Structures are given as C-alpha cells and as structure tokens.
Amino acid sequence: MSEALPAPLTSEQMRSGIPAVDRYLDTGYATVPGMSSRFAAAVCCGLLRIQHELEVAGPVVEIGPFEGRFFIALAHALQKGEIALGIDLFDWPNPEVKDRFEANCAKHGVPAERRIVWKADSRTMTPAELLAKLGGKPARFIHIDGEHSRAALTKDLELATAALSPEGIIVLDDMLHPGYPTLMVAVQDYLGRHPEMCVLCIIDRETVVAATKFVLCRTEWFKRYEEKLLEAYKANVWPLGADFEPHWCLVLSLDTRLAKIT
Ligand SMILES: C[S@@+](CC[C@H](N)C(=O)[O-])C[C@H]1O[C@@H](n2cnc3c(N)ncnc32)[C@H](O)[C@@H]1O
C-alpha cells in the first residue's frame, strides 16, 4: 500500500530559515506593492541561506525591483559585507516609484549602505558596467523581473550570466505565465546556447499575478543545491518533477496533488 504524502506547507508556513527574512515575510511583505509570491520569496531566500551554508558569497541583484517587495526580502538575507543592487527604469507607473522604493527599503529595515539603487535600462547595459557597479564582484544571485519580451529576457539572461559567479543562481519571474508565452522560448534558446547552465527548480505560481519562477544554476552545482532544497522543502515537492528533455528538475508547489486515476 502506498504511503499518504504529507500535506504541503501553505505559503504562510513557508520559511527561508533566516530570521530577518522570515520576520519581513510575516509582517511586511504583503504590505509592499509587488508581483512576486511570498512562497517564491521564502524559497529564494532559503536558497540564499543554502548558499551561505555552502560558503557561496557575493552581491545580490534584482532587475526590476519596482517598489521593493522582493528586493527587501533578498536584502535581509545578505551576509556581512554583501550588498543588494536594484536596477530599474523607475518610470512606471510614474517617476515617484523610485522614492517609494527607497521609502519601503528604509521602512522595512534595509539601510542605505546595504543597497545600491541604479536607475538604468538593463537592455543597454554591458556586463562590464554591471560588474563595475558591484565593485568587480560577480553576483551570487540575480533575479530577472524587468521587461517581459523575448528580446529583453534574452538580453537580461546574457547580462546576468556574464555577471554571475560560477556558483551563482539566476531566478526568472513570470515563467509559464499565460500573458507571456514567448518567454519560455527565450529560456529554451538560452539553455541551448549555454549547456553549462540548467534549471535547478521550478517554483510554481501562487496566483496569476504572483507567477511561476524558474531557478537556474551551473550544471556542476545542480546536485549540491538540489539536495539542500529537497531537505528544506520536502513537503512542497510535486512528485513528478519537470522534464526539460533530457534534464529533470524539482517542482516546488503549494499544491502537490496528482491527477486521480481509477
Ligand atoms: C513586474 S515589475 C517587478 C516586480 C517586482 N520584481 C516584484 O517582485 O514585486 C517590473 C519592473 O521592471 C522594470 N523594468 C522594465 N523594463 C526594464 C528595463 N529595460 N530595465 C530596467 N528595469 C526595467 C519596470 O520599471 C518595473 O518596475
């Protein structure tokens, strides 16, 4: 007889394992306007904790922090001496969005010395410019959530890959989103051009706005990260996994059921 699977944790029960992050997720996250799920923030900051356990260090970058919801969570996961860089056009829905971003960071405990705010267009940025902003240190974690076109994602992916440390992680927002079906084509093409990279896991969507994220890493780091993710988020593993033909990866979800068959 097959054993019943444990119930998956709810979004509210998900933890990164970093006290400052988890406090923000519980008390601040939902109050900051944004489009990333609490579930994804907990897993991504859990990955930042895992990186620290594996002695992976370096700056953290977000392309498209908007008002700071996800960025603040990432910044609370920084270790001593690390900084978080936010790159945004800061012109949507109005130019005051930059002030709101700064105010949200200050209100939720991310001091000015832990963050670099860069009003810039990632589509025209070179890896050398990005690395210079990071003081020459390659990033350990880059969240890409800027312009949602195939061309812009392709450009952002190349930029991120060039500024990433070998043990680094790239997270892509709004994957498999019904409104942006061609983003998946950009990811598939990228994986074809970069056989050194693979999808580490898929973080399933919470709502249509708080959509699915893909987590990418170098192939040689896949097993180390996967083992730690499995340990931390066992209850939220969707049993069948994701097939990237031929590569398989974890799917973390708030709904781990399978279709009923007779
Ligand atoms: C969907 S919002 C990001 C939401 C946020 N990451 C979150 O999780 O709450 C997308 C952001 O990307 C920014 N953006 C769009 N195109 C960009 C570009 N070419 N360079 C930099 N930022 C860009 C927009 O200004 C906007 O703030």
The ligand as a Gaussian input file, in Angstrom:
#p B3LYP/6-31G(d) Opt

LIG

0 1
 C        6.689000      43.420000     -12.703000
 S        7.625000      44.744000     -12.109000
 C        8.669000      43.925000     -10.968000
 C        8.050000      43.487000      -9.671000
 C        8.999000      43.129000      -8.565000
 N       10.208000      42.458000      -9.036000
 C        8.313000      42.248000      -7.537000
 O        8.637000      41.072000      -7.454000
 O        7.444000      42.760000      -6.819000
 C        8.738000      45.014000     -13.463000
 C        9.745000      46.131000     -13.224000
 O       10.727000      46.059000     -14.252000
 C       11.120000      47.357000     -14.608000
 N       11.708000      47.339000     -15.965000
 C       11.072000      47.097000     -17.137000
 N       11.924000      47.162000     -18.168000
 C       13.141000      47.434000     -17.636000
 C       14.428000      47.642000     -18.185000
 N       14.641000      47.557000     -19.504000
 N       15.456000      47.920000     -17.340000
 C       15.263000      48.001000     -16.014000
 N       14.054000      47.810000     -15.432000
 C       13.009000      47.553000     -16.230000
 C        9.829000      48.174000     -14.516000
 O       10.117000      49.532000     -14.391000
 C        9.152000      47.536000     -13.297000
 O        9.442000      48.238000     -12.125000

